[in-house]
Amino acid sequence: IAYRSSASAGVDTGILSLAINKPAGTLVNDVMVASITLRWTVSPTITAPAGWTLIRRTDNSGAAFPNSLAVYYKVAGPAEPANYTWTYSTSTGTVGGILSFSGVDVNNPVDIDAGQTTISGTSHAAPSITTTMANDMLVTSHEFTSAEVWTPPAGMTEAVDVASVATPNAVGEALEMNYLLVAAVGSTGVKTATVGGNADAGAAHALALRPASPAY
């Protein structure tokens, strides 16, 4: 599996849609992974654009500022639009990112995934997952309810670092997405991303993409 490119976007409170560009260079049969996050006061509905499959939604409803992280995938077809728009029933700030990968199994792209909420702080850990195939691509997403700049987990490459308002700001929403090719089958270990400045609660997710079978 190879990383192709990424795109991201963010909007402030009260805006109930988020459009994210198709990552540059995405080709037919690339697999796109989207992480959509929002801060809210009343639990929202999240409506994905056509063709996107929800992998997992993690709601941190007990936080001082409740928030959600929803992760999706889509296999790129021959006529993809220039951008993709998610809509919400309510939002007090939302951000999202899309990563595009080649070499993923288009029929069964997800090997394994897990998500969890994170307590108020400046460190936000994506859970360890145990892969079942060699050469999976690990993708982690980390979000919290302030607008700050992220530092990726050790050994991972950051692809998205986006906030709903200019950083730093204690009011807002911020997302980081990272990737790492995992050669061996087994536990990925916990992947912890950190932020400077304000402490807040959020959510994090780990996803292992399954490689395509070699052609013989």
Salt bridges, closest charged atoms under 4 A:
ASP30 OD2 - ARG4 NE 2.90
ASP59 OD1 - ARG57 NE 2.76
GLU80 OE2 - LYS74 NZ 2.71
ASP113 OD2 - ARG56 NE 2.71
ASP113 OD2 - HIS205 NE2 2.76
